[in-house]
Amino acid sequence: MLLLQAVLPYILYNGPKQGEDPTPLHLTVMGGTHVSKAPTLDYFTQVFVPTLKNLGYPEITVTETKKGWSTGPTIPGEIEVVIPSIPAGTTIPGFSMQDPGDIVGYDVTFIVPEDARRSFRETLNMWFESRAPDVEMNIVKDEDSGHNTRFYLLMVARTRNGYRIARDWIWDRKKGQVHKVAHDMTRKVWGWVQEEIEHGGCVDHYLQDQLVIYQVLAEGYSIVNGGALEEGSLHTQTVRWVGSEVADVKWKAVPAAGLEEDDESEKTMYGCTGVGLVSSTGEGWE
């Protein structure tokens, strides 16, 4: 998934030229879909892709052929991705992500061994009934992972203003009793999501660094409210630095909406005026 994210801006902005058939690029990607220290396929499709669409980018479709895990037998995963390009000769306008709004629902995905699926369903239902009884919870994916060491849980909080704040976990401990694994994973991922929400931003800290390049490429001013994440992760800071060095964009940190300059909560938004990259001015797809 890291490879796909790395090449995605190039593909979006370098499609067929004006006058050529605007055929989307069909890409086969092989590698890990559910591995540690990288975005999972489910995070990519449920958080990153919808966010890009909301910012004005063409809708990307992903079809899973097989999963590739960092746990259990090592088998490369495979996905088919259809990526339309931005219309030739156009730009993507700057975007503003400032006010997250209240949480209106949660989408939950779990991919676990067959004998654990019932425990996860029951644990999640009880957890949300006791902690978020007035908020809708949808189990959007409930699948057999195919191996007794493979457990994955993703929670996506949806906000009133259309943002998605998420955290996930690929189980990296001994299996133990399935009901205990279900409880431990639910408790941990729920806690992480609540921490992200309490930051008060429109993004979780993983999505924050993934959007920096799109701030740099957009036409006009773009700003993202990262909440109380200060400057963001080291990844976020590094991408901003690269954008400054390569594209000469200037970053500005401003207090989040409604806060005074001396507010000690340090909820900040980072903005820049992008370069306004015009699509399909290069060689196009060969």
PAMI-743669 format. One record per residue (C-alpha): residue in three letters; y, x, z. Coordinates in pm, whole numbers, padded with zeros to 5 digits, always signed. Example, Ala and Ser with C-alpha at 12.3 -4.5 7.8 and 13.67 -1.06 7.14 Angstrom:
! PAMI-743669
Ala-00450+01230+00780;Ser-00106+01367+00714;
//
This chain:
! PAMI-743669
Met+00000+00000+00000;Leu+00233+00294+00060;Leu+00182+00404-00301;Leu+00267+00058-00430;Gln+00583+00043-00222;Ala+00688+00385-00350;Val+00666+00291-00720;Leu+00783-00070-00689;Pro+01159-00009-00730;Tyr+01094+00194-01046;Ile+00878-00082-01193;Leu+01124-00360-01105;Tyr+01418-00179-01265;Asn+01244-00020-01563;Gly+01078-00301-01755;Pro+01099-00391-02124;Lys+01439-00335-02285;Gln+01664-00609-02417;Gly+01507-00772-02722;Glu+01155-00671-02621;Asp+00890-00909-02493;Pro+00957-00950-02116;Thr+00591-00913-02024;Pro+00521-00845-01655;Leu+00343-00525-01565;His-00018-00571-01452;Leu-00112-00296-01210;Thr-00445-00211-01048;Val-00404-00033-00715;Met-00698+00126-00533;Gly-00697+00258-00178;Gly-00658+00129+00174;Thr-00549-00231+00223;His-00606-00237+00600;Val-00556+00111+00738;Ser-00362+00255+01028;Lys-00007+00391+00987;Ala+00057+00197+00667;Pro+00160-00159+00581;Thr-00143-00382+00535;Leu-00199-00601+00233;Asp-00136-00911+00444;Tyr+00194-00777+00578;Phe+00295-00688+00223;Thr+00219-01034+00081;Gln+00337-01244+00376;Val+00649-01051+00484;Phe+00771-00797+00230;Val+00712-00990-00095;Pro+00875-01316+00027;Thr+01171-01118+00158;Leu+01227-00950-00178;Lys+01208-01288-00351;Asn+01472-01427-00114;Leu+01697-01134-00205;Gly+01682-01228-00573;Tyr+01401-01008-00703;Pro+01131-01148-00933;Glu+00828-01291-00756;Ile+00541-01046-00726;Thr+00187-01182-00722;Val-00106-01002-00564;Thr-00476-01075-00608;Glu-00721-00904-00376;Thr-01041-00775-00534;Lys-01175-00606-00222;Lys-01039-00473+00104;Gly-01027-00108+00202;Trp-01050-00043+00577;Ser-00988+00254+00803;Thr-01265+00122+01031;Gly-01631+00086+00947;Pro-01774+00224+00621;Thr-01510+00389+00406;Ile-01482+00188+00086;Pro-01161+00193-00123;Gly-00990-00140-00158;Glu-00860-00279-00484;Ile-00582-00523-00569;Glu-00432-00656-00890;Val-00053-00680-00885;Val+00164-00861-01138;Ile+00523-00734-01127;Pro+00791-00895-01345;Ser+01089-00672-01414;Ile+01450-00760-01349;Pro+01598-00902-01674;Ala+01718-00617-01894;Gly+02082-00523-01856;Thr+02129-00699-01522;Thr+02164-00599-01159;Ile+02062-00749-00827;Pro+02367-00852-00623;Gly+02426-00725-00273;Phe+02274-00927+00006;Ser+02361-01021+00361;Met+02100-01057+00637;Gln+02307-01123+00948;Asp+02201-01435+01141;Pro+01827-01480+01198;Gly+01844-01828+01347;Asp+01590-01973+01587;Ile+01215-01931+01548;Val+01074-02241+01376;Gly+00711-02141+01330;Tyr+00441-01877+01330;Asp+00192-01789+01057;Val-00121-01620+01188;Thr-00383-01420+00999;Phe-00702-01285+01146;Ile-00982-01103+00968;Val-01264-01036+01213;Pro-01645-01024+01229;Glu-01810-01361+01169;Asp-01929-01390+01529;Ala-01570-01348+01653;Arg-01391-01605+01437;Arg-01442-01897+01672;Ser-01318-01696+01971;Phe-01005-01597+01783;Arg-00930-01954+01676;Glu-00973-02086+02029;Thr-00778-01801+02190;Leu-00486-01833+01949;Asn-00466-02210+01984;Met-00463-02191+02364;Trp-00214-01904+02362;Phe+00041-02084+02147;Glu-00008-02415+02326;Ser+00083-02250+02656;Arg+00360-02018+02536;Ala+00519-02188+02236;Pro+00420-02556+02259;Asp+00723-02679+02064;Val+00686-02436+01774;Glu+00446-02487+01486;Met+00160-02237+01456;Asn-00036-02217+01132;Ile-00352-02014+01087;Val-00300-01918+00724;Lys-00602-01689+00691;Asp-00928-01685+00887;Glu-01180-01453+00724;Asp-01497-01262+00795;Ser-01421-00888+00794;Gly-01777-00803+00697;His-01833-00541+00967;Asn-01856-00554+01345;Thr-01587-00287+01396;Arg-01322-00448+01176;Phe-01069-00665+01357;Tyr-00723-00742+01220;Leu-00452-00975+01352;Leu-00108-01049+01202;Met+00157-01279+01349;Val+00461-01370+01140;Ala+00751-01546+01311;Arg+00953-01758+01067;Thr+01320-01814+01145;Arg+01542-02110+01065;Asn+01740-01902+00815;Gly+01433-01796+00620;Tyr+01359-01453+00765;Arg+01018-01321+00869;Ile+00961-01102+01172;Ala+00608-00973+01212;Arg+00370-00738+01384;Asp+00002-00671+01335;Trp-00283-00465+01470;Ile-00600-00314+01332;Trp-00832-00287+01632;Asp-00892+00080+01711;Arg-01104+00053+02026;Lys-01466-00018+02107;Lys-01567-00371+02018;Gly-01680-00506+02355;Gln-01717-00881+02407;Val-01556-01076+02126;His-01364-01314+02353;Lys-01206-01017+02530;Val-01112-00853+02200;Ala-00959-01183+02087;His-00756-01211+02407;Asp-00645-00847+02407;Met-00535-00854+02043;Thr-00356-01186+02080;Arg-00174-01070+02393;Lys-00072-00738+02242;Val+00046-00863+01902;Trp+00228-01159+02060;Gly+00408-00918+02292;Trp+00513-00694+02005;Val+00647-00989+01805;Gln+00846-01114+02104;Glu+00998-00768+02148;Glu+01105-00774+01783;Ile+01255-01121+01823;Glu+01441-01021+02139;His+01610-00742+01944;Gly+01807-01021+01778;Gly+01779-00895+01421;Cys+01667-01048+01093;Val+01391-00791+01040;Asp+01123-00613+01236;His+01153-00238+01249;Tyr+00892-00189+00976;Leu+01067-00418+00729;Gln+01401-00258+00813;Asp+01309+00078+00659;Gln+01149-00086+00353;Leu+01473-00265+00262;Val+01699+00041+00268;Ile+01623+00142-00091;Tyr+01712-00210-00209;Gln+02045-00190-00029;Val+02111+00134-00217;Leu+02018-00014-00557;Ala+02199-00348-00524;Glu+02538-00416-00681;Gly+02802-00458-00414;Tyr+02783-00459-00038;Ser+02454-00523+00143;Ile+02409-00548+00517;Val+02099-00590+00734;Asn+02102-00695+01098;Gly+01845-00480+01274;Gly+01936-00614+01617;Ala+01908-00384+01914;Leu+01712-00126+01715;Glu+02013+00107+01719;Glu+01978+00330+01411;Gly+01626+00208+01347;Ser+01309+00412+01321;Leu+01299+00771+01200;His+01170+00635+00868;Thr+01475+00409+00839;Gln+01715+00691+00921;Thr+01542+00920+00672;Val+01563+00671+00386;Arg+01931+00613+00459;Trp+01988+00988+00450;Val+01805+01019+00117;Gly+02015+00733-00022;Ser+02329+00910+00088;Glu+02221+01240-00067;Val+02082+01108-00395;Ala+02305+00807-00464;Asp+02609+00907-00258;Val+02621+00574-00075;Lys+02810+00555+00252;Trp+02657+00377+00550;Lys+02852+00190+00813;Ala+02723+00052+01142;Val+02903-00260+01263;Pro+02840-00486+01565;Ala+02617-00784+01498;Ala+02793-01117+01446;Gly+02967-01245+01756;Leu+02964-00914+01941;Glu+03261-00708+02043;Glu+03291-00339+01965;Asp+03218-00245+02328;Asp+02919-00478+02370;Glu+02653-00279+02556;Ser+02361-00455+02385;Glu+02414-00223+02085;Lys+02300-00486+01836;Thr+02409-00333+01510;Met+02400-00405+01140;Tyr+02389-00130+00879;Gly+02559-00183+00547;Cys+02645+00009+00233;Thr+02792-00051-00110;Gly+02504-00001-00350;Val+02511+00176-00685;Gly+02449-00141-00886;Leu+02157-00002-01083;Val+02130-00175-01421;Ser+01773-00263-01515;Ser+01587-00138-01822;Thr+01836+00126-01930;Gly+01568+00395-01939;Glu+01256+00424-02152;Gly+01098+00097-02044;Trp+00723+00058-02004;Glu+00506+00257-02239;
//
